[in-house]
Amino acid sequence: MPDHQRADARRNYARILAVAEAEVAVHGAGASLEQIARTAGVGSATVRRHFPTRRALVEAVSRTRIEALCARADELAGRDDSRAALLEWLGEVVAYCVSARGLAAALAYDGVEPESVHENSCSRALDEAAGPVLNRAQRDGAVAPGVTVSDLTTLAVGVVLATEHHPDPAARADRLFSLAVAGLSPPPAGGG
C-alpha cells in the first residue's frame, strides 16, 4: 500500500486486511467480499478500491506466508543435496498451502482474469526465490532440464486443491505429493 495515502485509507486497508485474513482462514479463497466489507465496517467499494480483484485480496492475505517460503528457499539454496533441498522446499509449499486456506488459490495459475492488470505477485515471488534451488538441482542432474518452478508450484497447488476436502487433507496431500515425486514405479530391487 502506498505511503502517501491518507491516514484513514491506511486504517481501512489494515482493517480490511485483518478481517480478510480471518475470513480466508475460515472460508478459503471464496470468502465473501461483501462479508469482509460488513465486518470491517466499510463499503464494498472501499474493499474494491484497495483490492480490485479477489486475487489481489488473497495475495495480500498470503503475503507473510509467501515471504516465509521465499526465505526458506534462500536458506535451502546452499544445501549439499540439491534434490533433497528442492523437495524439502516443495513439501513446505504443500504444507503451507494445506494449513493456510486460500494460499493455494493465490498460487494457482488458471482462473486469472484475462483483462486483469494485476499479475500473480505470489507466484512471481516464489519463482524468483526458488529459481536458484531448482537451477542447482538441474545442474546436479537431480531434476530434468526444462522443469520450471511454475511447473512445480502448479503440481503442489493441484495436490492441495484436490485434497482440501479430504478428512485429513495434510496427510492426503503429503501422500499424493510423495507419489508424484517418486512416480508410479516401484523402488529398484535391492534399493530403497
N, C-alpha and C positions, 0 to 999 in steps of 0.2 A: 504494500500500500504506500503511495507516495507520501513523503514527509510534509509536503506543502498543503495537505488537506486540512480543512478546519477541524478544530478540536471535537466538535460534535460528530463530524463524519468519522473521525478516528474512533470515537467511543462506539458509534453504531457498528463500525466494522468489527471491533473487538467483541461486542455483544453478539452480533450475528454469528461470528466465527465460533464463539463458545457454545452457543445454542446448537449450531450446525454440528459441531463435534459430538455433542450428546445425542442428537437425532440420528446421525450417521452410525454411531455406535449401536443404536437400537435397531434402526431400520435399514442400514446399509445405504448404498448409493441412491436408492429410490426414495430417500427421506423427502417428505413434502416441503417444498419451498414455502408454501403458504403457512404451514405449521411453524416453520422456523421463523418466519416474519412475525406471526402472532406471539410466539413465545418470547421473541426478542423485543417485542413492543414497538415494532417498526412496520411500515407498509411493505407490500410485496415489491413495489417499485424501488424502494430503498435496497432491498436484498438484491434485486436485479441490477441496480446501479453498481453495487460492489462486486457482484458475481453474475456477469451477463449470461452465463450458461451453467447448467448443473455440473458439468465437468469442471468448470473454474472453481465452483464451490467445493467439490470433492477433492480437487487437487490442493486447495488451500487447507482443508481439514487434514490432508495426508502429509503435508509438508514436513512436519517434525519427524515422522517415521521414514520418509524418503531421505531426509538428511542423515538419519542414523544408518540407513542401508548404504548410502554413499560413503560415509565414514568407515563403515565396516569393509567395503570393497577396497578402500585405500589401505587399511590395516592388512588385509589378506594378500595384497599385490606382491609382497616380498616373501611370501612363504616358499619353502623349498619345493614342495609338491604342488605344482601349479594346478593339476586336475583336482586334487583334494580341496585346494583353496577356492576354486571356481564352484565346485559342488557344495561346499560349505556355505558360500555366499548365496547360491541359488536356493539352498534349503532354508536359509534365513528369509529370503524373499517370500517363499511359500509360507513359512511360519508367520511372518508379519501380516501377510495378506489374509490368512485364516483368522488371526486374532484381531485384526482391525477391519471390521466390516466397511466396505466402501473403497479400501485401498486397491483391491483387485480391479474394481471398476475404474479407478483413477489411472491404472496402468494399461487398461485394455486399449487395443489399437482400433478395434472396429466400433462402429457406432458414433464416431466423431462427426459432428455436424459439418458437412462439406463446405458450407458457407462461413464456417467459423474462422475468425482471425486468430483465435486462441489456440496455440499449439499445445501439445501434451508435455508440459514442463516436467512432470514427474518422470515420465518415460525418458525424456531427454537427459535429465539429471542422472538417472541410473545408467543410461547408455554411456555417458561420459565417464562416470565413476568406475563402472565395471569393465570398460574397454581394455585397460591395461591388464586386468586379471585374465580376461579371455584371450587377449593377444599373446600373453606369455604361455598360456596353456596350448595355444595353437602352435607357437614356435617350438614348444617342447614335444609336439606331436601327440598331445593328450586329447585334443579336440580337433575335429575335422576342419580344414580350411573352408571358408565361406560361411560358417556358422556366425551369426551376429548376436550381440546382446539382446537386440529386439526379438530374435527368434527364441532365445532362452527365456526372456521375460514373458513372451506370449505363451510359451509352454507352461510356465509357472502359473500365470493368470488362468489359463484354461483348466488346469488341475484344480485350482482353488474354486473357480466358479462352478465346476462340475461337482464339487463335494460340499458346497456350503450348506446344503440342506440335509446332509447325512447326519445320523445321530452323534457321530464322533468325527466332525469334519477335519480336525487336526490329524488324527490317526489315518483317516482315509486319504487325505491329501498327501501325507508323508509316504504312504504305501504306493500310491499312484505315481508320485514324483520319482521314488526309488525305482519303480518298474520302468518308467520312461528312460531313466538314466542307464539302467542295466540292460534294457532291451528284453526281448522275449526269449532269447537263447539261454539254455541252462549254462551254469558255470562250467569251465573246461574241466575235463576229467582229471582228478588228482589235484585240482586247484581249488581256490575258494574265493 
